Amino acid sequence: MITKDAPKQIAYGRNNVIACINAGIVLKVHLQEGFKDEKIEKELKKLNVPIEYLKKKELNDMTGGNHQGIAAIVKSFRYQTIEEVLIAAERVQNPLLLILDEIKDPHNLGAIIRSAEAFGVVGIVMKKDRQVAITPTVMKVATGAQNNILISQVVNINQTLMKLKKAGFWIVSTDLNATSHVSDLAYDFKTAVIVGNEGKGVSPLLLKNSDFVVKIPMLGQTNSLNVSVATGIILALIRQKQL
């Protein structure tokens, strides 16, 4: 039961709100005056979700814009414990986890979540501090993928690596200075991949405690990629090796 004081947040954008509706976390929907989408409106009425029509400016003020005429009040995002992630991983052969080392940009995080969900990552692990959380912007960019993947917040990533190793995971970090390429490994084992901060990359301590350090081979003069793009490439290459 949702009480009046239960934690809530805003979700906006059609695909994101549809995903939240499917996840059963929508409490109320705000539609822009003149909004037309029979499928969405029919589903909202079927689920008896309260609907309020607002002027475009009101929706802009609520969301910061780019809402596509729809926003929703949803239950606040629930992070999983690392133990819950490990339990889920036990049900998968050669599970893949993604560890984020202080990602700051909400657009990057949203895109990373979307790629992780698309490539079958069991769970994402990220820090509680010095790391962007699951915000409305992140949810919009992720287009609802945050509802279909386990995401855990931890206090200390390095201590979490020790837990993962005890559970049989091999730690694979990414670094521009690595001598091995992503595709050099077979990934026929439990894998936890670390991607680093937009500016500094993976921290030295995490690199030191990793079992493997790899990089994406690049042919052009650009020496680095946006972290969300790099993450998508890495996950695709790993899955290709596992097929």
N, C-alpha and C positions, 0 to 999 in steps of 0.2 A: 504493500500500500504506500502511495506517495503522499506524504503530509505536506501541508502548506509551506513548511520551513525546510523541506528536503532540498539538498544542493541541486542547482539547475545551471544550464548554460545555453548559449545560443548556437544553433546550427543553421546554415543558410546555403543556398544553391540547390537546384533541383535534384541532381544526383545524390548529393549529400543528404538532403532531407528524406528522399525516397529510401535511402539506405537506413536512415534512422527510424523511419516508419516500419520498415521490414524487421529491424532489430527490436522493435517494441519499446523504444525509449522516448517517444514523442509525447509531450504533455499538452501542447497547444501549438497551433500553426497560425502564422500571420501571412496573409496573402495580399499582394498589391491589388488595389482596385482595378478591375478589368482583367484580372488573371484568368487565363483559360487553359485548363488542362484537365479534361474530363476524367482521365485515369487517376490522377492524384486526388481530385476532389471526391470521386466516387469511393476511393480507398479510405479517405479521411472520414467520410460519413459512415462508411461500413464499420470502422473502428470506433466511431463516436468520439472522434478527436475534436475538441473545440476549435473553431475557426474564427479569426478576426480579420476583417479587411482594413488595410491601411493605405494611406497615400504613399506615393513613391518616396517622398522626402522622409516620411516617418520610418520607412524601411531602411533608407539610406543611413539615417541617424542611428538606427538600431544595429546595423551590420557593418557600416563603413563602405557600403556600396557593393556592386557585383553580386547581388543576391538573386538575380534572375526571377524576381517577383515573388520569392517565397523564403520565409524564415520560420524556424520552429524553436520553441522552448523544449529542451530535452533534459533527461536526467544527466547529471554530471558524469563525465567519463570515469569509469572504474578501472584503475590499474590492477593488474594481477601481481601476486607475489612471485618471487623467483621460484619458489617451490611449486606453484601452480603451473608455471611454464615448463619446469622439468618433468612434471607428471604428464603433461600433454606431449612432450617430446618422446617419452617412453613408448608412446603408441605409434610412432612413426619410424620407419627404417631409414637409417642415416639422416636423422633430423638436422635441420639447418636453423641456427639462431643468428640474429643480427644484433651486435652491440654498438651503441652510438656513444662516442666519446666527445661530449659537450657540443652538440649541434646547436647553433644559436638562431638560425633563420627559420621562422615558421613555414615558409614556402618550401625550403629544403626538407624539413621534417615531413611535411605533408606528402611531398613527392616520394620520399624514401618509404613511407608507410605504404603508399600505393604500389610501388614496385615490389616491396617485400611481400605484400599480400598476393600479388599477381604471380610471383615465383614460388609460392608455397612455403615461405618462411614460417616456422612454427611460432616464434615469438621474438619480440624486440625488447632489448634491455637498455635502459638509459638512466642517467643520474637524476636525482631529485634536484640537485643544485647545479647552477652554471649550465643549464640545458633547457631549451625551450620545452614547455609542457604541451599537452593536447589542448590547444586553444581553438576558438571558432575558425580562425584563419587556417590552422593546420587541418581541421576537419573539412573545410571547404576544398582545399587543395587535394586532400586524400580522397575526396568524393565518396566518403562513407567507408573506405577500406579499414578505418580504425575500428569499426564494429566487427570485423571478420578476422582479426588477428590479435593474439595476446600481446599486451604491452606492459612491461614491468618497470617500475621505478626503484632504483636501489641507491643506498647512501654511498657505497664505495664500489666502484667498478672492479678494482684490483682484487678485493676480497671475493667478489662474485666470480671472478675468473677461477679462483681456487675451488669454489663450489662446483663450477662447471667441470673442471678437470677431475674432481672426485667422482662426478657423475659420468665420466668417460668421454667428455668432449675434448677435441683438439682445437686449440685457439689459433686462428689465422688472422694476422693483422695486415693492413694495407699501408704501404709506405712508398713514396716516390723513389727512394734510394735503395729499394730492395733489389736483390740480384735474381730472384726467382719471379716468374710470371704467374698470374692467377691460374692459368691452364696447366701448369706443371704438376699440380696435385691431382690425385684421383678422386678425392672427396668420397671415398667409400668408408667413411667413418662419421661419427657425430661431430658436426662442425659448428663452431661459433666464430663468425667473422666480425672483426672490429673495423669500423670506419671512423675517421677522425674529424675533428673540428675544421671548419671552413678555412681558417687561417693557419693553424699550427699542426694540423693532422693528428695522428694518434700520439698520445703522450709517450715519452721515453720509458716510463715505468711499465706501461701496458705492452709496448714493443718488446721490452726485455723479458716479460713473462709470457710471451706468445710462443707457440710451438713452431709456427711458420710465419714468415713475413714475405708478402708478395706485392706485385704491382701490375697494373694494366700496361701492356706494351703499346707504345704510341709511336707513330711514324712522322707526325708533323712537328712544327717548331713550338707549338704550345706545350708547356711542360706540366700542365695540370688540368684537371677537369672539375667542373662543379661537383660538389660532393653527392648531390642527388643523382646526377648523371652517372658518375663513377660507380655509385652503389648499384644502380640498375644494371650496368654492364657486368660488374662483378657477379651479381646474383645470376644473371643470364648465363655467364660462362660456367659457373659452378653447376647449375642445373643441366647444362649441356653435357658436362662431364659425367653426370650421374645417370643420364638416359641410356 
